């Protein structure tokens, strides 16, 4: 008798998958597994719904704290941003969810893991790379690569034919992913990148900037080794920090992104992302790095940031390269400690000041007033040496031009 652990959310796709598994895998035991990474949902209701839809068992795993400490904060310290806009909210959660699915499958002695990711998307890669990293012997069932359902409308009809309630209205049948870090929206009119979204109809975490308060809101963040630990002078670690900043950022219209991105599978897709708290944290963390990192370390870290974003986006979290780059990032964060003061106003984040016991800024060096640490006359020799390649090349060109004229 086959045991199948299903990555279950209670959304349209996974609601349809339970009866489909029962119809296509005879005598299979289906264990619906919902990994809580911060979705706003009623988990007793989710479990009951899974069982009523045909699951044999339903489990909920609380992974919120682990999600923040072991995934979000390492990503934040790396400043990983995909294609300059996407703060990787869905991508960073998938390795953790898949890891918990594997742990559940092994505890139940299951033979397969099933997920609801489509054959066109990134999530199938993210889930399956992690599954292969921890339990390559487990079979993966991906209904969107197998069944006759071709669209979300087909999935709704499939449920209606079986007397199962559809978990959304037609005009809200966006493909959404929600966790502590963000919520994403895809589908419906968003599939045309030339159409302006009806944000007030779509947004769940944020208000539009024009609807934000008329007065700015000031906040203060304190970091220790790259990790935010205090908000406005009060301890607010991990989940509490992210939740508080989501509320603050959301009401100020912070972190709304419209992105046409390059998927791993080769096509482009358009999505609306809300990341209010994450946008604030990325901004503040970067401000502190400007103060605490030297020029060459910061420049090379920018290279690493891009590569980390690429690896996270592609589901390559549990790989030697990601772990090695993570070790570099951790080293850079040893001095990223201090306070950043921000002003939030109608979608904008404005720096009010920053300070650190490890600050590399020296007022006596930077001031226009001549100080003891810097001799202006030293600059002449430096420039002569720094410009030597340019100087030599210019002399060569002049000599070459002279020779051509003489001919």
Secondary structure as GFF3:
##gff-version 3
##sequence-region A 1 407
A	DSSP	beta_strand	3	7	.	.	.	ID=ss1
A	DSSP	alpha_helix	12	24	.	.	.	ID=ss2
A	DSSP	beta_strand	29	36	.	.	.	ID=ss3
A	DSSP	alpha_helix	43	53	.	.	.	ID=ss4
A	DSSP	beta_strand	57	62	.	.	.	ID=ss5
A	DSSP	alpha_helix	64	67	.	.	.	ID=ss6
A	DSSP	pi_helix	68	72	.	.	.	ID=ss7
A	DSSP	alpha_helix	73	78	.	.	.	ID=ss8
A	DSSP	alpha_helix	89	107	.	.	.	ID=ss9
A	DSSP	beta_strand	112	115	.	.	.	ID=ss10
A	DSSP	alpha_helix	123	134	.	.	.	ID=ss11
A	DSSP	beta_strand	139	142	.	.	.	ID=ss12
A	DSSP	three_ten_helix	143	145	.	.	.	ID=ss13
A	DSSP	alpha_helix	152	161	.	.	.	ID=ss14
A	DSSP	three_ten_helix	170	172	.	.	.	ID=ss15
A	DSSP	beta_strand	175	178	.	.	.	ID=ss16
A	DSSP	beta_strand	183	186	.	.	.	ID=ss17
A	DSSP	three_ten_helix	188	191	.	.	.	ID=ss18
A	DSSP	alpha_helix	199	202	.	.	.	ID=ss19
A	DSSP	three_ten_helix	209	211	.	.	.	ID=ss20
A	DSSP	beta_strand	217	224	.	.	.	ID=ss21
A	DSSP	beta_strand	227	231	.	.	.	ID=ss22
A	DSSP	beta_strand	234	235	.	.	.	ID=ss23
A	DSSP	alpha_helix	238	251	.	.	.	ID=ss24
A	DSSP	beta_strand	256	262	.	.	.	ID=ss25
A	DSSP	beta_strand	268	274	.	.	.	ID=ss26
A	DSSP	alpha_helix	276	292	.	.	.	ID=ss27
A	DSSP	alpha_helix	295	313	.	.	.	ID=ss28
A	DSSP	alpha_helix	320	332	.	.	.	ID=ss29
A	DSSP	three_ten_helix	333	335	.	.	.	ID=ss30
A	DSSP	beta_strand	338	345	.	.	.	ID=ss31
A	DSSP	beta_strand	348	355	.	.	.	ID=ss32
A	DSSP	alpha_helix	363	366	.	.	.	ID=ss33
A	DSSP	alpha_helix	378	386	.	.	.	ID=ss34
A	DSSP	alpha_helix	388	406	.	.	.	ID=ss35
###
